[in-house]
Amino acid sequence: MRLFLIAYDLVGSSPHKHAMATAIMNLGEAWARPLESTWYVRADTSEREIQNTLAGLLDVDDALIVQPVSEGAAMANTALRWFRRKKEDAHHANNVIAFPGGSPPPIFPPVPLAEAV
């Protein structure tokens, strides 16, 4: 499983904003969204495959970055909340896997990506 940073700029009031978010949430096993258009995704794929999946949602003036990253990061005024992709399974009714403040034990081991400062 690899970790990717995905960031995009959708110019103006893009009709693809919701579609882009939905597509990113369906890319891998888990995702986090620390900023409006910045995501972390855990997936068994390549950056090129992610780019190919999301590129169809971009207009000519939009931009996309897909980059494999390591576990370390520094963040200010934001935090990571990891979610897993929803499944059509009654045993997985909740898709939150890591949430600050007394959440149920995560399915994946805690990942120290960043500390809010």
N, C-alpha and C positions, 0 to 999 in steps of 0.2 A: 504494500500500500504506500503510495507516494503522497506528499503534501504539495499542493499548488496554491500560489497566490494568483487570484484573478481580479483584475481591475478594469473598469471600462468608463468611458465618457459617452453618454448618449446625448447628442446635441438637441437643444430645444425640448419640447414636450414630446419625446419619442413615444410612438405607440407600442414600442417593443419593450418598455421598461418591465412590465409584469412578466412578459414572455421570457426575458433574459433572466430574471430572478428564478422563475420556475425551472428553466433549463439548467441553471447552475445547481439548484438544489437536487436535481436528478442526475447529476454527473457521477457521483460517487457514493460512498457509504456514509460520510459525515460532512457537515459544512458549518462554517461560522461566518458571520457578517459583521466585522468590527466597525465598518463605515458604510455610508450610503451605497457606494458602488465598488466596494472592496470586499473580497471574499477569500476565505481559506477553504479548500476542498481536499478531502482525503479520497483518493481514487486509484484504481488499478488501470491506468491509462497513460498516455503521453501528452505533453503540452500541445503537440501538433493535432492530436485527436480532439482535445478540448477546443482548440482554436477552430477547427473545422466544424464542430458541433455548434459553436456560438456565432460564427461569422455570418451565417444566414440571417441573423437578427440585427445586423448592423446596417445602418444607412451609410451613404458615401462619406459623410462628415463625422461619423462616430469612430471611436477608437477602442481597442482591446489589447490588454497585456495578459499573457498566461505564462507564469514562471514557476518552475519547481523551486521550493525553498526548504531551508532547514528548520529545525524546531525553535530556534531563538528569534526573538523580536522584542522591540521596545515600543510601548504605546503610551499615549497620554490622553486622558479624558475619554477613554473607551475601554472596553473589555471584550473578551471572547466568551461566547456562549456556544457550545458545540451542540449540534442537532444531528440526528441521523435521518436518513431518507425514510419517509413514511412507507410502511408496508401494509398490505391488505391482510393483516394478521391480528386477531384479537389479542394475542399475547404481547403485541407491541403497540398498545393503544396510545402511548405517550412517546413523542419523538425527541424529547429533550434528553440528552445524554450527559451533559455537564452544564450546570447552572450555578452561579455563585449563591451562597446562602442556604445551606440545608437541603440540597437536592438529593434525590435518591442516588445510590451508588451508580457511577457511570458504567456503561457497557464496555467502553474502551478504557484502558488505563489513562489516568490524567496525563495530559500533554502540557508541559510548561512552555507554551509558546511565548507568552509575554506577561508582564505585570503592569497593571495600570499605575502610573505615577502621578 
